[in-house]
Amino acid sequence: MEQIKMVDLRTQYLRIKPEIDKAINNVIETTAFIRGPVVKEFQKKLENYLDVKHVIPCGNGTDALQIALMALGLKQGDEVITANFTFIATVEVIALLGLKLKLVDVKPDTFNICPEQIEKAITPNTKAIVPVHVFGQSADMEKIMQIAEKHNIHVVEDTAQAIGSDYFFDNGTTKKLGTIGTIGCTSFFPSKNLGAYGDGGAMFTNDDKIATKLRQIINHGSRIKYYHDEIGVNSRLDSIQAAVLNVKIKYLNKYMEARQKAAEFYDNAFADNQNIIIPFRNKKSTHVFHQYTLKIKNIERDSLKKYINSKGIPAAIYYPVPLHLQKAYKYLGYKKNDFPITEELTRTVLSLPMHTELSKKQLEFITNTILEFVNK
Ligand SMILES: *Cc1c(COP(=O)(O)O)cnc(C)c1O
């Protein structure tokens, strides 16, 4: 059996090596390293895939979130609401822009931001909500959009973990996650579901004016070279990464299915176990399993992790510390027990190896080893 990895990018690469190598070499041959035609090609492909009017590629997912908030014209002190249970990037950019960060607890089943708590956190100064589709499953977008419309505030979707997921509205329409709010953001960090071979990110919108603004901000606030209409940044998807993504986007649906198949295997193995809660699947979206995350009950999560690690099975805790208890965010003034669900999750969640190359043998070994420990 091959060594089990949390994410196996090498095996995935070897399957498409000739295509990838050729695409990268082609960029080197043409030396169009920055703003080359392959970036535009990827932009079009992703626009088609997502069925969205504008994709604006940029340097990484964190930049995407920052630039999205900049494009909405928020002023220092404006309030932005987001989930407490997410990767630090989501809140970092809010803080960096001098916006007032308002954290909200998540739901115990989906781990996603709780719409009722959003309503409670809204004030006249609230200008945006940033729902995070954590681990690859949608936040409650239909409710969130209703709340946002009622209060006339923007929604910026953090789709870094959920690219490709479909969202089903009550009226029968379907949209890809990231194309529902004012702006959607994603990351092409190598381990993400659509991963480059370095950093990369993108923003999506159906709004022409906002698209123009986003394109201007990523390019030093400039539309005509050396004329700067506003303060911008330098954040570009480089051509070599775009070349890799042009190959990988063809396989995105296949990759998604491989992840879902592995998740199903895990689900079946653990479904009846009283010490393990398998990932909840909401009916309004497809779960693309960026992470396969269990909740461990009755037994110590950390001893289980230690045990399987000792058997050569990697596992990870996303996320071990709630954002409101992170040193850097002490200034927000939150206390322990302010977010009971998030705090509980940080104690009980355990993410198992999840990628496109897991073999049946590996899955059997992982599930058997876990069951061996929890049934002891
Ligand atoms: C990965 C990630 C980001 C940041 O993406 P980078 O490309 O690493 O900057 C933001 N939000 C979430 C939820 C993520 O998982």
Ligand as a Chemical Component Dictionary entry (heavy atoms), coordinates in Angstrom:
data_LIG
# 
_chem_comp.id                   LIG 
_chem_comp.type                 NON-POLYMER 
_chem_comp.pdbx_formal_charge   0 
_chem_comp.three_letter_code    LIG 
# 
loop_
_chem_comp_atom.comp_id 
_chem_comp_atom.atom_id 
_chem_comp_atom.alt_atom_id 
_chem_comp_atom.type_symbol 
_chem_comp_atom.charge 
_chem_comp_atom.model_Cartn_x 
_chem_comp_atom.model_Cartn_y 
_chem_comp_atom.model_Cartn_z 
_chem_comp_atom.pdbx_ordinal 
LIG C1 C1 C 0 -7.293  28.822 1.769  1  
LIG C2 C2 C 0 -8.303  29.750 2.296  2  
LIG C3 C3 C 0 -8.198  31.147 2.121  3  
LIG C4 C4 C 0 -6.960  31.832 1.609  4  
LIG O1 O1 O 0 -6.469  31.419 0.406  5  
LIG P1 P1 P 0 -4.919  31.645 0.041  6  
LIG O2 O2 O 0 -4.871  31.377 -1.416 7  
LIG O3 O3 O 0 -4.134  30.667 0.845  8  
LIG O4 O4 O 0 -4.567  33.045 0.370  9  
LIG C5 C5 C 0 -9.243  31.939 2.558  10 
LIG N1 N1 N 0 -10.323 31.415 3.138  11 
LIG C6 C6 C 0 -10.457 30.087 3.357  12 
LIG C7 C7 C 0 -11.696 29.579 3.993  13 
LIG C8 C8 C 0 -9.445  29.216 2.960  14 
LIG O5 O5 O 0 -9.594  27.915 3.179  15 
# 
loop_
_chem_comp_bond.comp_id 
_chem_comp_bond.atom_id_1 
_chem_comp_bond.atom_id_2 
_chem_comp_bond.value_order 
_chem_comp_bond.pdbx_ordinal 
LIG C1 C2 SING 1  
LIG C2 C3 SING 2  
LIG C2 C8 DOUB 3  
LIG C3 C4 SING 4  
LIG C3 C5 DOUB 5  
LIG C4 O1 SING 6  
LIG O1 P1 SING 7  
LIG P1 O2 DOUB 8  
LIG P1 O3 SING 9  
LIG P1 O4 SING 10 
LIG C5 N1 SING 11 
LIG N1 C6 DOUB 12 
LIG C6 C7 SING 13 
LIG C6 C8 SING 14 
LIG C8 O5 SING 15 
# 
